[in-house]
């Protein structure tokens, strides 16, 4: 988390959660990876799928 995460919770993060069928908790990680242009490390299948469909590099799951 960073200083901008809280201010985006009810906007960008909520939109990502709805768009990808994620919990807001998981969407926080996706939003941060997107905003910072960082890879995402997760074993959560849905989060990995959402990250990949958003163009984010994923680490930790090869066949999601």
Protein Blocks (a to p, Z undefined) as FASTA:
>chain_A
ZZklmmmmmmmmmmmmmmnopafklmmmmmmmmmnopacddfbfklmmmmmmnopacehi
akZZ
